[in-house]
Amino acid sequence: MSWPLKLTIYAICIFFISSSYTMCIPFLPVYLLELGAPREQIEIWTALVFSSCFLIAGIMAPIWGKVSDIKGKKSMAVRASILLCISYICGGFITAPIHLLGIRIMQGFANGYTPVVLSMVSSQSPKDKLGSSLSIIQSSQLIGTVSGPLIGGLLADIYGNRASFIIAGILLCLVSLITCVTPYSNDQSEITTSKSSIFADLKHCFVTREICEPLLLFFILQCAMLATNPLMALYVSKLIGSFDDIGFYAGLACSIPPLIGAFFSPLWGIFGQKKGYYKAMALTFLGSGLCTIGQGSSSSYESLLVYSGLMGIFIVGIMPAMTASLTLATNSDFRGRAFGAMTMMGQFGAMLGPFMGATVSQNYSISHQFYLSGLILIAVSVLVGYRYYQGRHRKLVKRTN
């Protein structure tokens, strides 16, 4: 099977994975209320339900990454898709908030499909097409992210949140079947013979600067973004002054950034290939931070949509550049473990983010959390920009000498 065809199949699978996730996750606060969570404790319940998945996923990510380097990446992708299918279908039949917490823990254990596919794509893409290949996957993920909230919001308003979980499970069943029948031959160079422990692998990731930097950046990005995402439905209800049709309005607000971003992701991939991935990250972190602050300052639902759309232009450029940087810094037989470590850091950041958002929103306001997340992203853009110009200066010195 040709590489372009495989890339198309992987993109379709990522679309289904992404849309399944966003059909359900943005509406968890509303689902918690439906399941009987106390209204005065909804922020805490939301943080627990969101963070539990990321905690387990963060613990399991290095383990799954090492297994993928030893047993092969395709088997890990099949494992993740099947377990996710089961967990989402079960989510449609729960009756209490504590059950939803258990479902999220199961999803954390099952997590790992997207990092494995990214590793497969990055390993088999031609080096001069790495940025554009990863951008295609990113665009597919974004289109799924756009579709999910709209479909999930409509299903939630018409049939209830349970229908969203069941439909998501059916989509993931299709992903499992497609992944099983798609041929993937592991190059022998991708299979490690190393007997190193997981702790030794993690130590290597964190003492190697070129690997450590993308890991820390992903941690910070997830922490900042997941501090605001779980609060979006509550923030939208505040702006429109009602919970009526909240599924549709919150779904639209969550869909605008990836909808706009799907058109710009390939452009950022090409920009990173030509100008450097760190320069791409510096610009995208800066734009995302400014737009996040704009979201927090929104005085109406319409202005929130405008700032969300602008953020979509920038936020989509971060992950392809980050993933490409990590790919270039690792050997093929260590890449599964490197992506596993990256997933671990992202999940831990995503676990911390909702608690930070709950703390700030309860003590101050939801708007203050948007301000804080925006400032964090701007600070990161300054540091990444400094690293870019630092590296550029070293290259100029070498040329001069």
N, C-alpha and C positions, 0 to 999 in steps of 0.2 A: 504494500500500500504506500502511495506517495506521501511525502511529508506534508504538502499543502492540504491533502485530503484528511490526514490525521489531525492537523491543526484545526481544520473546520469541525471535525467531530468533537475534539476537546472543547472548542469554543461553544458548541451546542450544549455539551454536558455542563459546562460552567454556567451557562445561561439558566439551565434548569435548577442547578444547585443554588444560584443566587436568588432567583425568583421565588423558590420554595422558602428560603430563609426570610426574605422581606415580605412575603405574604402574611407571616405570622408575628415576627419579632417586634415591629413597630407598635403593635396593638396589644402587647403583653400587659401594660397597665390597665387597659380597658377589660381585658380577659380576666385579670386578677379581681377586679371589682365584680365582674359577673360570677366568679367562683366564690365570692364571699369575703374577700380581703377587706378589712376596715378602711374606710375612706381616709381617716386621719393617719394611717400607717402605710398608705399606698406607695410613697416614695421609698420607704425602707424595704417593703416587699418587692418593689420593682428592682432595687439594687441587688437584693439577694438572688432573685430569679435570674437576672442578667449575669451576675458575677459568678454564680456557682458553675455555670457552663464553662466560663473562661478559666476558672481555677483548675478544674479537672482537665480541660483541654491543654492548658499550659504544662501540667505535670506529665501528661501522656505524650506531648509533642516530641520530645527528644527520644522517647522510646520508639514511637512509630517511625521517626526519621531514621534511627539506626536499623530497625527491622527492614525498612525499604531499601537501605544500602546493602543489606545481607540477602534478603529474600526476593527483592525486585519491587519496583514501584507500582506495577499494575496490580499486584495482589493487595497492596495497601489501598489503592483507589477503590477496588471492588469491596474490600472490607468496610471502608468508611461509608460508601454509598448505601450498602445494605443495612448497616446499623442505623444510619440517619433515617432511612425509609421507615424502619420499625418505630423509631422514637417519635417521628412526626405523626404517624397514624395513631399511636397510643395517645398523643396529645389531644386528639379529638374526642377522647372518651373519658377524660378526667373529670372529677367532681369537686375538688378542693384546691386551694392555693398550694398546699404542701405537695400535692400530686404534680402540679406544674413545676415545682422545684425539683422533684425527682426526674421529670422528663428532661429538664435542662441539664441535670447532671449526666444523664445518659447521652445527651447530645454532645456534651463535652468529651465523654469517653470515645464517642464515635468520630469526632472531628478529625479532619486531616485530608479530605479529598482535594480541596483547592491547592494547598501547598505541594501535594504530590504531583498534581497536574502541572503546576508551575515548574517544578523540578524536571519533569519529563520534557516539557516544551523547551526549557532553557538548555537542557542537555543535548537536544537533537536539532535545535535551530542553528543555521549557519551564523557564524559570529557577526558578520556584517548585517544580518537580519534579526539579531537578538532583540533589539529595542522594539522594532515593529511587530515581531511575533508576540512578544509579551503584551504589547499594546492591543493586539487583536483579542487576546484573552481578557484583558482589562475591559475593552469595549463590550465584549459579550457579557462579562460580569455586570457591567453598568446597565446594559439593556435589561438584564434580568432584574437588577435592583429597581429599575424604573417600573417594570411590569408588575413586580410582586406587590408593592403597596397598593397600587390601583386595583388589582384583582382581589387582593386580600381585603381591602377596604370595602369593596362592593359586596364580596361574599359575607363579610362580617355584618354589614348593614342589612343584608337580605336574609341570610341564613344563620348568622351568628359566627363567632370566632372558631367554633369547632370545625366548621366546613373548611376553613382555611388550612387547618392542620391536616385534614384528611386528603384534600387535593394536593397539598405539598408532598405528602407521603406517596401519592400515586406518581407524581413527577419524578421523585427520587427512585421509585421502582424502575422507571424507564431509564434513568441514568445508570442504574446497576446493570441492566440488560445491555445497554449500549457499550459500557465499559468492558463487560465480559467478552463481547464478540469483536471488539476492536483489537487487532493484532498489535503487540508491542514487544519487540525483541530487545532484551537488555544487552547492550554492548558489554563485553567482558570487563572493560575499563570502568563500568559503572558499578560493578559488584566488588565490594571491599572484602579483603582477606584479613583485615586488621582485627586484632583481638582486644583492642582498647576498650576500656569501660566507658559507660555513658558520661560519668563525671570527667574522665580524661578528655572525651570529645568536647564537652562543654567548656572545659578549661582552655582547650585549644581555640575555640571560638572567641572567647573573651580576652585572650592574651594576644590574638592576632588582630591588629588594628583595623585592617581592611575588612575583616568579617565582623568585628565588634561594633563598628560604627553603624552599619545598616540595622543591626539588631536593636541598638539603643534608640535609633530614630524611629523604628517601628513601634517600640514600646511607648515612646512619648506620643506618637501620632494616635495610637489606639486609645491611650489614656485620655487625651484631649477630646477626641471625637466621641468616644463612648460616655463621656461625662454629660454630653448634651443630647445625644440620640435618644436615650430612653425617656427623656423629658419632653420630647417634641409634641407628643399627643396632648400632654398637660399644658404646654406652652401655647399650642394652637387653640385649645379650648378657652384659655385666658384671653387671647386676642379676639376671638369671635364671640366670647361671652356666653358660650353654651356648649353642652356635650352632644347636641343634636347633630347627627350625621358626622360625628367626629372621625369615624373611620375613613370617610371619603376625604375630608379636609386634611387630616394628618397624613393620609396616604399620598395626597397630591404634594404636600410640602416635602415629604421624604423622597418623592420621585423626581422633583425638579432638578436637583444637582446631578444625579447620574444621567438624566435625560439630556441635559446640556453637555455633560462631560463625555458622553459616548461619541460625540462628534470631534472632541478635542484630544481624546486619548491618543489616537495614532499620531497626531501632530507633535505631542510631547515626546512620543517614542522616537520619532525622527529627529527632533531637536536634541534629545539626549545622545543619540548616536553621533550627531555632527558636532555638538558644542560641549558635550560632557554631561554625564549623569548627575554630578554634584551641582553643576550650574542649574540644571533642570529642577533639582530638588530645592535649591535655594529660592528660586522664583516661585515655585508652586507652594511651598510652605508659607512664603510671605503673602501671596494672594489669598490663600485659604484662611490665614489668620485675620487679615483685614475684613474679609467677608463674614467670618464668624462673629467678629465684634459687631458688624452691621446687623446680623441676625438678632443679636441681643438688644440692639437699640431700636428694633422695629416697633412702631406704634400701631400697626395694623397688619392684618393677615396678608394683604396685597404686598406691602413692603417686605414682609418676611419671604414671600415667594421670589421677589426681585433679588434680594441678597442671596437666597439659596441658589438661584440660577447662576449668579456671578461666581459663587463658590464652586459650582460644578465645573467651571472652566479650569480651575487650578487644582482642585483636590485630586482629579483623575491622573495628573502627571506624577504624583508622588510614588505610587506603588511600582509602576514599570521601571522607573529610574532606580528605586531602591532594590528591586529584584535583580535588575541587570548588574548593578554594582556588586551584589553578593555573588552572582554567578561568575563574574570575571575574577573574583577573589578566591574561588574554591576549585579544587580538582573534582573531576566527575565522580570519583569513588567516595568523595566526602560530601557531595552536594546534598544528598538526602538528609544527612545529619545537620548540615548547615541550615537548610530550610526548616528542619525540625526545631532547631534552636531559635530561628527567627519566628516561627509560629508560637513557640513557648513565650517569647518576649511579648509578642503581640497579644496573646491571650492574657498574660499577666497585666499588661497595660489596660486591656479591655475589662479585666476584673476590677482593677483599681478605679477606673473612670466612673462607673455608675455610683460607687460609694462617695467619690469626690463630688459628683453632681448632686447626690442626695443631701450631702452635708451642706454644701453651699446654698442650694435652693431652699432648704428648710430654715437655715439661719439668716439668709439674705433674700434672694429671689432667683428665679430661673435665669433672668437676664444677666445677673452677675456671673453665673456659670459660663454663659456664652462669652462674656468679656474675658474671664480667666483663661478659657480654652484658646481664644484668639491671641492673647498675649503670649501664651506658651508656644504656639505655632510661629509667631513672629520671632521670638527669641531663638527658636531652632533654626529659622531661616538665616539669621545673622551668623550663627555658628557654622552652618553648612556652607554659607557664602565665604566665610573666612577660610575654611578647609579647601574650598575650590581654588581660591586665589593663592593659598599657600602652596598647593600642588602645582599650579600654573607657574609660580615663581621658581620652584625647584627645577621645572622643565627648562625654563629660560636660562637659568644658571648653567645647567648641563650643556645646553646648546652653545652658550658663550665660551665655555671651557673646552 
